[in-house]
Amino acid sequence: MKVAICGVWHVHAADYTKKAMELGEVVGFYEREDGIAADFAEKFDLPRFETLDALLKSDAEGVIVCSATSDHAEDMVRIAKAKKHIFTEKVLALSDEDCAKVEQAVRENGVTFTISLFQKYQGPQMTIKEIVDSGELGKINYVRFRNCHSGSIRNWLPAHFYNAEQCGGGAMIDLGAHGMYLIHWLLGMPCSASSALTLSCENADTLAKNVDRVEDNAVTVMGFENGAIAVNETGFVSAISPKIFEVHGEAGYVRMEGASVVKCTKATGKEQLTVTVRESLPPPIEQFLTGKILDGCSLDEAKALTHMMVMTYRSANCR
């Protein structure tokens, strides 16, 4: 697919651009902020569109959206009206109302839409989903996901990732998005949420960037109509912290730590067994570029993720 890049604000913009250059053609990029554009131009020999209108008049068939989250809705509505297919970094938008605007534009103009919920296509997570769906665990009553990195304590996140207006929050809306969509994948939409969003880092350089004092350490506990509880843990302040995904049911549990998966159920004789992990599927960016889009990264999932974030921040009195 021939694509253009709308915004290089997000840290994954470079990775998506590399993949697009590998699998197709990138006709250029648009970025509102000169400093961010200059940094990107040092890495990629691509023309910069001076305006979004200029990008939309190009011969690109699709657009990869990596602009600030606060600009997503406006950008994607215009892209859809220009009849160009959309791939977007998560989250879709900062409000349910903005998500509805994007959905209307996408459906009215008949363009394809893909959001980067890439952990749904990784082998360990797919293995857990298969075990849950098989019924081997019985009724699911508890899910926990932990995904953290050291971006704040080691000061490698860009300053704009701490901009509350552009991001809509801190660690939870960024890194915590993965836990939200995986939990929704298993349990559906929660009916309640309670969040602790704190500022933990004492790194002076990071605090100087974090002028809005958005959270860098976060947990959201969610309740579901069937009585299940889910816990989503995230943060920018944990080094050497493995990714953990565990699901408990009335008949046993399954647990991922890093790339390994174990389970212990009535069917295993209550012994913990190591599970053979499925091979990963192509990530959403590759699906989008090749036109082979799988279930799991549609508008419905994108809207659900935003709504879970709205619940999260409202529960912490942040919106």
C-alpha positions in Angstrom: 0.0 0.0 0.0 1.1 3.5 -0.7 0.8 5.5 2.5 1.4 8.9 4.1 2.2 9.5 7.8 0.0 11.9 9.6 1.9 13.0 12.7 5.2 11.6 14.0 4.4 12.7 17.6 4.1 9.1 18.8 7.2 7.1 19.7 6.1 4.2 17.4 5.9 6.5 14.3 9.4 5.5 13.3 8.7 1.7 13.5 5.5 2.1 11.5 7.3 4.1 8.9 10.0 1.5 8.5 7.4 -1.3 8.1 5.5 0.8 5.5 8.7 1.4 3.6 9.5 -2.3 3.7 6.1 -3.4 2.5 5.0 -0.6 0.3 5.8 3.1 -0.3 5.7 6.2 1.9 4.9 9.4 0.0 5.7 11.7 2.8 4.7 12.9 6.3 2.9 15.7 8.0 3.7 16.9 11.5 2.4 20.1 13.2 5.4 20.7 15.5 8.6 21.7 13.8 10.9 20.3 16.4 9.4 16.8 16.3 9.3 17.0 12.5 13.0 17.9 12.4 14.0 14.9 14.6 12.0 12.6 12.3 13.5 14.0 9.1 17.0 13.2 10.5 16.0 9.5 10.4 14.0 9.3 7.2 14.6 10.9 3.8 10.9 11.7 3.2 9.2 14.9 2.1 7.3 16.8 4.7 3.8 18.0 3.8 3.3 21.6 5.1 -0.4 21.0 5.8 -2.7 18.1 6.4 -4.6 19.3 3.2 -1.4 18.8 1.2 -1.2 15.2 2.6 -4.8 14.5 1.7 -4.3 15.7 -1.8 -1.4 13.2 -2.3 -1.8 9.9 -4.1 -1.5 7.9 -0.8 -4.1 5.2 -0.5 -3.9 5.0 3.3 -2.7 7.1 6.2 -0.8 6.0 9.3 -2.0 8.3 12.2 0.7 9.0 14.9 -0.3 12.5 15.8 -1.0 13.6 19.3 -4.0 11.7 20.7 -5.8 15.0 21.2 -5.7 15.6 17.4 -6.8 12.1 16.4 -10.5 12.8 15.9 -10.1 15.9 13.8 -7.3 14.2 11.7 -9.2 10.9 11.1 -12.5 12.6 10.2 -10.6 14.6 7.5 -8.7 11.5 6.3 -11.9 9.4 6.0 -13.6 12.2 4.1 -10.6 12.2 1.7 -11.4 8.5 1.0 -8.1 7.3 2.5 -7.8 4.2 4.6 -6.8 4.6 8.3 -4.3 3.0 10.6 -4.0 4.6 14.0 -1.9 4.3 17.1 -4.0 3.7 20.2 -6.0 5.2 21.8 -8.5 6.2 19.1 -9.6 9.4 20.9 -10.0 11.0 24.3 -13.8 10.9 24.5 -16.7 8.7 23.5 -18.1 11.7 21.5 -14.9 12.0 19.4 -14.9 8.3 18.8 -18.5 8.6 17.4 -17.4 11.3 15.0 -14.6 9.1 13.7 -16.9 6.1 13.3 -19.4 8.2 11.4 -16.8 9.5 9.0 -15.3 6.0 8.4 -18.6 4.3 7.8 -20.0 7.1 5.6 -16.9 7.1 3.4 -16.4 3.4 3.1 -12.7 3.4 4.2 -11.0 0.6 6.2 -9.9 1.3 9.8 -7.3 -0.5 11.8 -6.1 0.3 15.3 -2.8 -1.0 16.8 -4.0 -3.4 19.5 -0.9 -5.5 18.7 -0.7 -7.7 21.8 -3.9 -9.6 20.7 -1.7 -11.1 17.9 1.2 -12.2 20.1 1.6 -15.9 20.8 1.5 -16.0 24.6 -1.6 -13.8 24.8 -3.4 -15.7 22.0 -2.6 -18.9 23.9 -4.2 -17.6 27.1 -7.3 -16.5 25.1 -7.6 -20.0 23.6 -7.4 -21.6 27.0 -10.0 -19.2 28.4 -12.4 -19.8 25.4 -12.0 -23.6 25.7 -13.8 -23.5 29.1 -11.0 -25.4 30.8 -10.8 -22.7 33.5 -14.5 -22.8 34.2 -16.2 -19.5 35.0 -13.6 -16.7 35.0 -13.6 -14.6 38.1 -10.3 -12.8 38.1 -7.9 -11.3 35.5 -4.6 -9.5 36.1 -2.4 -7.8 33.6 0.9 -6.0 34.5 2.9 -4.1 31.8 5.5 -1.6 32.9 8.8 0.0 31.7 11.5 2.4 32.9 10.7 5.4 30.8 10.5 7.8 33.7 13.2 6.6 36.0 15.6 6.3 33.1 14.3 9.5 31.4 14.0 8.1 27.8 10.4 9.1 27.1 9.9 12.3 25.1 8.7 15.4 27.0 5.4 15.5 25.1 4.4 12.1 26.5 3.8 14.0 29.8 1.6 16.6 28.2 -1.8 16.0 29.7 -3.7 18.0 27.0 -2.1 16.0 24.2 -2.1 12.6 25.9 -5.2 12.7 28.0 -3.3 11.3 30.9 0.0 9.5 31.7 1.1 5.9 32.0 -2.4 4.4 32.1 -3.7 5.9 28.8 -0.4 5.1 27.1 1.1 1.8 28.3 -1.9 0.8 30.3 -4.0 0.7 27.1 -2.6 -2.8 26.4 -4.1 -4.2 29.6 -7.4 -2.5 28.9 -8.0 -4.1 25.5 -6.7 -7.5 26.6 -9.1 -7.4 29.6 -12.0 -6.4 27.3 -11.0 -9.2 24.9 -11.6 -11.7 27.7 -14.4 -10.2 29.8 -16.1 -7.5 27.8 -17.0 -4.0 29.1 -16.7 -3.5 32.9 -19.5 -1.9 34.8 -17.3 -0.2 37.4 -13.7 1.1 37.8 -11.6 2.4 40.6 -8.1 3.8 39.9 -5.0 4.9 41.8 -2.9 7.1 39.6 0.2 8.4 41.2 3.4 10.3 40.5 6.3 8.1 41.8 9.4 9.2 39.9 12.0 11.4 41.6 14.2 11.8 38.6 14.8 15.5 38.4 15.2 15.5 34.6 11.9 13.6 34.1 10.0 15.8 36.6 11.2 18.8 34.6 9.6 17.3 31.5 6.4 16.2 33.4 5.2 19.7 33.9 1.5 18.5 34.1 2.5 16.0 36.7 0.6 13.2 34.9 0.7 9.7 36.5 3.7 7.5 36.0 2.5 4.6 38.3 -1.1 3.4 37.9 -3.6 0.6 38.8 -7.2 0.3 37.8 -9.5 -2.3 39.3 -12.7 -3.1 37.3 -15.8 -5.0 38.2 -18.0 -6.9 35.8 -21.7 -7.9 35.8 -20.9 -11.6 36.1 -19.0 -10.9 39.3 -15.5 -11.1 37.8 -12.7 -8.6 38.8 -9.9 -7.4 36.6 -6.8 -5.5 37.6 -4.7 -3.5 35.1 -1.2 -2.5 36.4 1.1 -0.2 34.5 3.8 2.5 34.9 6.9 4.2 33.7 8.9 3.5 36.9 9.7 -0.2 36.8 12.9 -1.7 35.5 13.4 -5.4 35.0 9.6 -6.0 35.5 8.2 -8.9 33.5 5.0 -8.7 31.6 2.4 -10.7 33.5 -1.0 -11.9 32.3 -3.0 -14.2 34.5 -6.6 -15.5 34.4 -8.2 -17.4 37.3 -11.4 -19.4 37.0 -13.5 -21.8 39.2 -11.6 -24.8 37.7 -8.0 -23.4 37.6 -5.7 -20.7 36.2 -3.4 -19.8 33.4 -0.4 -17.5 33.7 1.9 -15.8 31.3 5.2 -14.3 32.5 7.3 -12.9 29.8 7.0 -15.3 26.9 6.2 -18.4 28.9 2.7 -19.7 29.8 1.8 -22.2 32.5 -1.6 -23.6 33.5 -3.0 -25.5 36.4 -6.6 -26.9 36.2 -8.7 -29.8 37.1 -7.9 -31.2 33.7 -4.1 -31.2 34.5 -4.7 -33.1 37.8 -4.1 -29.8 39.6 -0.5 -29.9 38.5 1.1 -26.8 36.9 2.1 -27.5 33.3 4.1 -25.5 30.8 1.9 -24.8 27.8 3.1 -24.8 24.2 2.8 -21.2 23.0 1.1 -20.4 19.7 3.0 -18.7 16.9 2.3 -15.0 16.7 0.2 -13.5 13.9 1.2 -10.4 11.8 0.8 -7.2 13.9 -1.9 -4.7 12.9 0.4 -2.4 11.0 1.4 -5.3 8.7 -2.3 -6.4 8.4 -3.2 -2.9 7.3 -0.4 -2.5 4.8 -1.1 -5.9 3.2 -4.9 -5.7 3.3 -5.1 -8.9 5.3 -6.9 -7.5 8.3 -7.9 -10.0 11.1 -10.6 -9.6 13.7 -9.7 -7.7 16.8 -8.6 -4.2 15.8 -11.8 -2.6 14.5 -13.7 0.5 15.3 -15.8 -1.4 17.9 -12.6 -2.4 19.8 -11.2 1.1 19.5 -14.3 2.6 20.9 -14.3 0.2 23.8 -10.7 1.1 24.7 -11.5 4.8 24.8 -14.6 4.2 27.0 -12.6 2.1 29.5 -10.1 5.0 29.7 -12.9 7.4 30.3 -14.1 5.2 33.1 -10.6 5.0 34.5 -9.9 8.7 34.7 -13.3 9.6 35.9 -12.9 7.2 38.8 -9.7 9.0 39.8 -11.5 12.4 39.5 -9.3 13.4 36.5 -12.1 14.2 34.1 
